[in-house]
Amino acid sequence: SILIASCSKDEETQTDAEKAEAAEAAAIAAIGLSGTWKTACGSASSDNSSYGLQSLVFSGTSFSSYWSVYSDSECSTKNSTQIEAFKLDLGDAYTLADGNTAHKGVVTLVSSLLTLYTSSYVNTFNSISYCGKEWVINTAIDIAGLTCGGTEQDSAGVKTYISYYINGTSLQFGTSTADNVTSVNSTVYTKQ
Protein backbone atom coordinates (compact mmCIF):
# COMPACT_ATOMS: atom_id res chain seq x y z
CA SER A 1 0.00 0.00 0.00
CA ILE A 2 1.07 3.57 -0.64
CA LEU A 3 0.74 6.35 1.92
CA ILE A 4 0.50 9.87 0.62
CA ALA A 5 0.82 12.70 3.15
CA SER A 6 0.69 16.40 2.61
CA CYS A 7 0.75 19.60 4.61
CA SER A 8 -1.56 22.46 3.88
CA LYS A 9 -0.03 25.43 2.13
CA ASP A 10 -0.30 27.43 5.40
CA GLU A 11 1.54 24.74 7.37
CA GLU A 12 4.33 24.67 4.81
CA THR A 13 4.93 28.42 4.95
CA GLN A 14 4.53 29.01 8.71
CA THR A 15 7.73 29.53 10.67
CA ASP A 16 8.29 27.69 13.94
CA ALA A 17 7.63 30.98 15.79
CA GLU A 18 4.32 31.44 13.98
CA LYS A 19 3.32 27.85 14.77
CA ALA A 20 4.23 28.36 18.44
CA GLU A 21 2.21 31.58 18.61
CA ALA A 22 -0.79 29.88 16.97
CA ALA A 23 -0.56 27.03 19.50
CA GLU A 24 -0.33 29.55 22.37
CA ALA A 25 -3.38 31.44 21.05
CA ALA A 26 -5.33 28.17 20.83
CA ALA A 27 -4.38 27.29 24.42
CA ILE A 28 -5.49 30.73 25.64
CA ALA A 29 -8.82 30.33 23.84
CA ALA A 30 -9.25 26.79 25.21
CA ILE A 31 -9.09 27.92 28.85
CA GLY A 32 -11.72 30.61 28.19
CA LEU A 33 -9.54 33.71 28.59
CA SER A 34 -10.27 35.17 25.13
CA GLY A 35 -12.68 38.09 24.94
CA THR A 36 -13.46 41.22 26.95
CA TRP A 37 -13.67 41.32 30.75
CA LYS A 38 -14.82 44.43 32.62
CA THR A 39 -14.98 45.73 36.21
CA ALA A 40 -17.90 47.64 37.65
CA CYS A 41 -17.69 51.42 37.76
CA GLY A 42 -16.19 52.52 41.09
CA SER A 43 -14.51 55.39 42.87
CA ALA A 44 -11.02 56.16 41.56
CA SER A 45 -10.18 58.82 44.15
CA SER A 46 -10.37 59.08 47.93
CA ASP A 47 -12.76 62.05 47.72
CA ASN A 48 -15.04 60.42 45.10
CA SER A 49 -14.26 63.21 42.61
CA SER A 50 -13.47 60.69 39.88
CA TYR A 51 -14.57 57.18 38.99
CA GLY A 52 -12.91 54.37 37.11
CA LEU A 53 -13.65 51.38 34.96
CA GLN A 54 -11.16 48.79 33.71
CA SER A 55 -11.51 46.43 30.78
CA LEU A 56 -9.19 43.58 29.89
CA VAL A 57 -9.22 42.35 26.29
CA PHE A 58 -7.59 39.05 25.32
CA SER A 59 -7.22 38.16 21.65
CA GLY A 60 -4.84 35.43 20.57
CA THR A 61 -1.57 36.20 22.35
CA SER A 62 -2.37 39.91 22.67
CA PHE A 63 -3.68 41.39 25.88
CA SER A 64 -4.79 44.99 26.45
CA SER A 65 -5.76 46.73 29.66
CA TYR A 66 -8.03 49.77 29.32
CA TRP A 67 -8.24 52.00 32.41
CA SER A 68 -10.72 54.85 31.97
CA VAL A 69 -11.37 57.70 34.42
CA TYR A 70 -14.79 59.39 34.51
CA SER A 71 -16.21 62.47 36.20
CA ASP A 72 -19.48 60.78 37.23
CA SER A 73 -20.50 57.73 39.26
CA GLU A 74 -22.27 56.15 36.25
CA CYS A 75 -18.98 56.16 34.30
CA SER A 76 -20.56 57.95 31.35
CA THR A 77 -18.43 61.15 31.05
CA LYS A 78 -14.89 60.03 30.22
CA ASN A 79 -11.91 62.20 31.24
CA SER A 80 -9.05 59.92 30.20
CA THR A 81 -8.12 56.40 29.09
CA GLN A 82 -4.83 54.57 29.43
CA ILE A 83 -4.43 51.55 27.16
CA GLU A 84 -1.57 49.21 27.96
CA ALA A 85 -0.87 46.65 25.23
CA PHE A 86 0.93 43.42 26.10
CA LYS A 87 2.13 40.16 24.58
CA LEU A 88 0.76 37.24 26.65
CA ASP A 89 2.59 33.97 27.29
CA LEU A 90 0.52 31.32 29.03
CA GLY A 91 2.02 29.52 32.03
CA ASP A 92 1.22 26.47 34.10
CA ALA A 93 -1.89 25.70 36.09
CA TYR A 94 -1.58 25.73 39.88
CA THR A 95 -3.85 25.37 42.91
CA LEU A 96 -5.01 28.39 44.90
CA ALA A 97 -5.22 28.29 48.71
CA ASP A 98 -8.98 27.65 48.44
CA GLY A 99 -8.41 24.58 46.23
CA ASN A 100 -9.46 26.15 42.92
CA THR A 101 -7.25 25.90 39.85
CA ALA A 102 -5.67 29.09 38.51
CA HIS A 103 -3.08 29.70 35.79
CA LYS A 104 0.15 31.63 35.62
CA GLY A 105 1.52 33.62 32.72
CA VAL A 106 3.83 36.44 31.70
CA VAL A 107 2.83 39.66 29.96
CA THR A 108 5.37 41.82 28.14
CA LEU A 109 4.55 45.52 27.74
CA VAL A 110 4.35 46.72 24.13
CA SER A 111 2.98 50.25 24.66
CA SER A 112 1.11 52.43 27.16
CA LEU A 113 -1.10 55.00 25.46
CA LEU A 114 -2.76 57.78 27.46
CA THR A 115 -5.55 59.87 25.92
CA LEU A 116 -7.21 62.92 27.53
CA TYR A 117 -10.80 63.78 26.57
CA THR A 118 -11.49 67.07 28.37
CA SER A 119 -9.91 70.49 28.09
CA SER A 120 -9.63 70.73 31.90
CA TYR A 121 -7.53 67.54 31.98
CA VAL A 122 -5.39 68.81 29.07
CA ASN A 123 -4.86 72.16 30.81
CA THR A 124 -3.93 70.49 34.12
CA PHE A 125 -1.54 68.01 32.48
CA ASN A 126 0.12 70.76 30.44
CA SER A 127 0.44 73.09 33.47
CA ILE A 128 2.50 70.45 35.32
CA SER A 129 4.27 69.20 32.18
CA TYR A 130 2.93 65.71 32.92
CA CYS A 131 5.29 63.08 31.44
CA GLY A 132 7.24 65.96 29.86
CA LYS A 133 4.77 66.03 26.96
CA GLU A 134 2.51 68.61 25.34
CA TRP A 135 -1.03 67.24 25.73
CA VAL A 136 -3.76 67.70 23.12
CA ILE A 137 -7.38 66.67 23.54
CA ASN A 138 -8.29 63.25 22.01
CA THR A 139 -4.64 62.50 21.12
CA ALA A 140 -2.96 59.35 22.43
CA ILE A 141 0.61 59.66 23.73
CA ASP A 142 2.78 56.62 24.49
CA ILE A 143 4.01 57.15 28.06
CA ALA A 144 5.93 53.84 28.35
CA GLY A 145 9.31 54.53 29.96
CA LEU A 146 8.50 58.15 30.85
CA THR A 147 8.40 59.74 34.30
CA CYS A 148 4.88 61.02 34.92
CA GLY A 149 3.90 62.84 38.09
CA GLY A 150 7.09 61.64 39.75
CA THR A 151 6.45 57.98 38.89
CA GLU A 152 8.54 56.18 36.31
CA GLN A 153 6.28 54.24 33.95
CA ASP A 154 7.25 50.74 32.82
CA SER A 155 9.20 50.69 29.56
CA ALA A 156 8.24 48.62 26.54
CA GLY A 157 9.67 45.13 27.02
CA VAL A 158 9.10 45.00 30.79
CA LYS A 159 7.70 41.65 31.89
CA THR A 160 5.04 41.21 34.59
CA TYR A 161 4.13 37.83 36.04
CA ILE A 162 0.41 37.19 36.32
CA SER A 163 -1.99 34.68 37.78
CA TYR A 164 -5.63 34.45 36.84
CA TYR A 165 -8.62 32.46 37.92
CA ILE A 166 -11.75 32.03 35.79
CA ASN A 167 -15.02 31.00 37.42
CA GLY A 168 -17.74 30.95 34.75
CA THR A 169 -18.10 34.56 33.62
CA SER A 170 -15.86 35.97 36.37
CA LEU A 171 -12.11 36.58 36.17
CA GLN A 172 -9.74 37.46 39.01
CA PHE A 173 -6.19 38.56 38.41
CA GLY A 174 -2.92 38.86 40.33
CA THR A 175 0.42 40.40 39.33
CA SER A 176 4.04 40.44 40.48
CA THR A 177 7.40 41.66 39.19
CA ALA A 178 8.89 38.27 40.13
CA ASP A 179 7.89 34.75 39.15
CA ASN A 180 6.29 34.14 42.54
CA VAL A 181 2.69 35.23 42.07
CA THR A 182 0.42 32.65 43.69
CA SER A 183 -2.78 34.52 44.38
CA VAL A 184 -5.40 36.68 42.72
CA ASN A 185 -6.84 39.93 44.07
CA SER A 186 -10.46 40.53 45.00
CA THR A 187 -11.33 42.68 41.95
CA VAL A 188 -13.76 40.76 39.74
CA TYR A 189 -13.90 41.25 35.97
CA THR A 190 -17.09 40.09 34.24
CA LYS A 191 -17.06 38.53 30.77
CA GLN A 192 -18.84 40.77 28.26
Secondary structure, DSSP 8 states (H G I E B T S, - for coil): --------HHHHH--HHHHHHHHHHHHHHHTT--EEEE---EE-STTSS-EEEEEEEEETTEEEEEEEEESSTTS-SEEEEEEEEEEEEEEEEEE-TTS-EEEEEEEEEEEEEEEE-SHHHHHHHHHTTGGG----TT--EE-TT-EETTEE---TT-EEEEEEEEETTEEEEEEESSTT-----S--EEE-
